[in-house]
């Protein structure tokens, strides 16, 4: 608990420091206000947008595309990862294709996907899905390789088939890795949702708001306010997923946090037990 409080305090200190620097630079006139307004004005505009129904509708459209793309990526990547990790022949057959597709940037596919699907939500969801598949896929394959082989062999000795071993050992053992991949993919999906709206310029959404604001005569403040909203959504999504991981997988090593007092007491007992 103390470690989490210290982390929260340090994080808040960093945010306040960055806020103070941006505010000072904006007020001092080192950079023109049309390029970098004071942080207080940007924050005030971001709060003001919370009461703008049209803006909130756009944010909802972005989150809807984000959720659809992330859900499709999960539905594709997890079964495929389990297949590649449990059937070596399938992994060897698809490895070259995966290594070819993985480095392709999703943003570069906007013209092709727009040509095939048109300029709409379908294009945005397709690009989000493509970018979000890879962290989930590789985390699933990696997690499957880290499951306990003794547990697998034990079930096989008792006559359980491959499917039963997969459902009883592999899937539960891989679940924390899948959750970590989902957290990475969630951030990637949000980045793609906003970036696709900015670059394509169609539809409604947070990215569309930012793209239209940058064309205005004095739109820097709105652009930065939109960026504040995008960052806040990213922090909120990551926090919610981390909390879900801690509740669902408390046995995972990264979630087993022993308080400092318990560690000291445990080490003292261990040293005392070793004394003659």
Secondary structure as GFF3:
##gff-version 3
##sequence-region A 1 276
A	DSSP	alpha_helix	2	28	.	.	.	ID=ss1
A	DSSP	alpha_helix	39	49	.	.	.	ID=ss2
A	DSSP	alpha_helix	53	86	.	.	.	ID=ss3
A	DSSP	alpha_helix	88	102	.	.	.	ID=ss4
A	DSSP	three_ten_helix	106	109	.	.	.	ID=ss5
A	DSSP	alpha_helix	110	117	.	.	.	ID=ss6
A	DSSP	alpha_helix	121	145	.	.	.	ID=ss7
A	DSSP	alpha_helix	149	157	.	.	.	ID=ss8
A	DSSP	alpha_helix	162	165	.	.	.	ID=ss9
A	DSSP	pi_helix	166	170	.	.	.	ID=ss10
A	DSSP	alpha_helix	171	200	.	.	.	ID=ss11
A	DSSP	alpha_helix	206	213	.	.	.	ID=ss12
A	DSSP	alpha_helix	220	248	.	.	.	ID=ss13
A	DSSP	three_ten_helix	253	255	.	.	.	ID=ss14
A	DSSP	alpha_helix	260	274	.	.	.	ID=ss15
###
